[in-house]
């Protein structure tokens, strides 16, 4: 002890150092964990107060081992030592929050290998202990599934949600198959040198190549090479010399040089983001068909994105012939499932669709493993809420939108099926209106071919849709871009002049504006008006925000808006160098001063982990629902410790409403075909069917004037009730009814905005009187939760162990309605105050206390324990509750 004291004395600073320096030197002797807990108290500024309030709101309450109250130092003794003690006391009071922020599952299981092979099977295959001890339970199941595919000599799909560790599961599986032991030796590599086995090929987006390399280096000792860039020939020589265990290449590289790589005899081929193989006519799909191996593994969180036939293309690549022929799949699965989901489908169609759905699930189950976040790590996360907010366009936007619909180019498409005015029996599109020489867009597209093209006038559809979407987002987007070629600038200038009309002076002319004050003003953009009010309330609470847009020009406008409002932000788009992207992400996650991350949806859709943000705004929707879901998952992934709230901003009465309801249609088909869920029938339209275009499909629907309708609200509320009984959402989040967000459900919004309804109840009138001014002030027409529209509950493929582990003693049957569920609670003497999620959280806390652990320790135990261990704890807990007191 004396030696230790003398050593400490020698480390004391000189007397001319301040006492603060002394305290810093002493704190440097602390361990790393102590330094994390005893962090410096932030300065007392408005930002620090916001962060303190944020910690108080989300503080994680832990059992106190010592109930004795903490003692404060006397106020008179205000010296540096007392300040240090006060900082330590503050850290102790926020102990739960600090631990939650540091929580990482470095070791989630026992340090022992995971045996994959059966007893007596040769060779003996196992996941090395250093890898297995860091896997979560669902990841171990994923590794077993991949090995089963490998052993049966066919391919399959690992279709876990984004953020569940598909990369890690793949590397663990490869480490087992390659016989990697703790020393890094590989038995299969030795066999490679005598030509018995091949290497592994990984095809992935170029943006995640580096991520694959990093994960391989973290988890195992593979000889990894990248076939991408100028050194391809050298890598190919190493591959031929059997010095490469894993070869990583990009989609573009394989599409171009696939003929070279297809000559190699691969042991396993893995395609990351395998939904890129959805189009059987693409060059990438054709190139991948040439791969000479049956062990093809696809990794994707969105197995189906747009059409059911994409499901066939993907599975026909990983397991050829598993779903029959293309025509058989279309007739036996695709058509019945689509027509069975039609709003007015006969009962016979619905019954056949249900039978085919169950049959398809039984087939897919052999080749696919799909889990959601709710099923796997939901108990470790605070949940996500997806709000769709319909913003009123500004008066100027509405006038410009209507002028756009009156242009000759658009009118040609709208009236294409009407009889031709020349008296011909043909339609307009077949006769005089096939070309539009008096239009604005058509002459530019056919400047080298005045007689038109083979697809006229349908070649106008995509350019007109782009212009309508630009008007819906911001009027500045339709002005000419100075970086474009002169011909395109002249065309865009002519178009802007035509649609602005007499309002051109309000927009500062037809030339693109660079005025800071003009671009940052929200008066001519309905979405920015709503965004301004929402962000003001979030900033007061210390929330961190992700703001996504597809348009780089829109990002420029939003950047000026953020600067004007004084928000501290980061930005990432396609021009951001790849080597700087991760540093931007780390800075945003670690810096409390960064409030907003402005991200291009194309550049930031993959590979970003932004769990420090708890608000996600998608400024403009995409036709492909998977793109918006991937943007949401940048924040809602493993490591997120706060409730994530998503806001999708749509311009009410515009094309964006049709974009959204098509997203709903596609997500419903995906849930039916992939997960076997029951979905409400909203729509009369059937995809790729001219007889039933309904309200969804067809050119005429794309260019409808919806400005005088509540289009989405009418479909969801009226058709939803007609197609299937609308069950009330049992877990209405309080945030949607708070004053600071002013968001109401679509049903309430219809009441607010309807006029003269004689059937409105008094409670509805009260709600209307309270919320209508708030909605109008925000510029919001109505809103609803996407969870209320689309079935996000687990499908019919079975329940997971974690869910059964958290069941109540008297579980309520899942098939009964909300009203019966409330009666069930009343009969059993339960107070129906909390939602089902709240009850599970309470039950989880009680089980943790029963085990003598806090909730974080108990979460670790749950993930590492076996099924029998969990069931035993649950049985012991139930028996304990049945034992009478005394």
GIHURA-V261059 format. One line per field, one symbol per residue. phi: phi as a letter, one per 30 degrees, with the letter a starting at -180 (. if undefined). psi: psi as a letter, one per 20 degrees, with the letter a starting at -180 (. if undefined). A space follows every 10 residues. Layout:
phi = ???
psi = ???
This chain:
phi = .ddddddddd dddddddddd dddddddddd dddddddddd ddddcddddd dddddddcdc dcdcdbdddd ccdedddcbd dddddddddd dddceddddd dddbddbcad dadcdcddei dbddcadeed dedcdddddd dddddddddd ddibcabccd edjciddddd ddddddddid cddjdbdddd dedcidbccc cccadddced ddddddddca ccdcbccajd cddddddddd dicbdbccbc ddddddcddd dddddddbbb cdhdddcdcd cddddddddd dcacdcccca cbdbcbbddd ddedddddbe idcidddddd ddcddddddd cdecddeddd dddddddddd ddddedcbbb bcdddccedc bdjbbccccc cdddeddddd dddddcdedd ddddcdcddd ddjddddddc bdcdcbdddc ddeddcdcbd dicdcecddd dddddddddd ddcadddddd cedddedddd dddddddddd hdcdddcijc dddcdddddd dcdcbddddd dedddddddd cidcbcbcad cddddddddd dddddiddbc bbbdddeedc dddddddddc cdddcbccbd dddcdbiccb dddbbbccdb dcdcdddddd ddddcdbejd cbdcccbccb ddibeddded ddeeeddddd dddccidccd cccddbdibd dbdhcccjdd ddcdccdcbc dddddddddd dddadddddd bdddddcddd cicbdddddd ddcdciddcd dddddddddd ceddddddic daaaddddcc dcdedccjcc dddddcdddc ddeddddddd dddeddddic ddccdddddd dddddddddd dibddddddd dedcdddddd dddddddddd dddddj
psi = ghghghghhh iqrrhiqrhh hghghhhiiq rhghhhglrp pqqmrhghhg hghghhhkpo pqpphoipqq pqqqhhmmah ghgghhgggh hghkgggghh hippmhoirq nqqophqrpi ppropqpqgh ghiiqrghhh hhghghhggg hjlraapokq qpjjlhgghg hgghhghjkp ahiiqohhhh hhijjhraap ppprqhijgh gggghghhha mqnpqonpai khhghhghgh jkjpgppprr ggghhgkhhg hiiqnqgqpp oqliiikhoi iqhggghhhi pmqimppppq inhpggqhhh gggghighnp ihjbrghggg hhgggggghi iqgkpqhhgg gghhghghgg ghghhhjqop qrhhhfjhii qirqpopooo ppqrhggggh ghhghiqhgg hhhhjhjqqq iijqirrhhi dikhqmhjag gghghkhini irrhjqjiii gghhggghhg hhgphhhiqq piirqhghgg ghgggghghh cijhhhjkri qpqjpghghi qjhjogghgg hggghghghh jkqpppoqqh phhhhgghgh ghghikqprr qpahipqhii ghhgghgghh oihohpoopp hghjhqipom iiqjpppohp rqhohhghhh ghihgnrpip jrppppoppq opjahhghgg hhgggghghg hghgikrpqq ohqhqppkoh hmhcigrqhh hhkqojhjqm gggggggghh hhhqpopqoi mophhijqhi hkprrhghhh ghiqpkpijp rhhhhggghg hghgghhikp grqrphhigq ojqqajjqqr hhghhjqrhm qppiiqrggh hhhggghjkq pmgqrhhghh gghgghhghh ikrrhghhgg gghiqrgggg hgggghgghh hipqq.
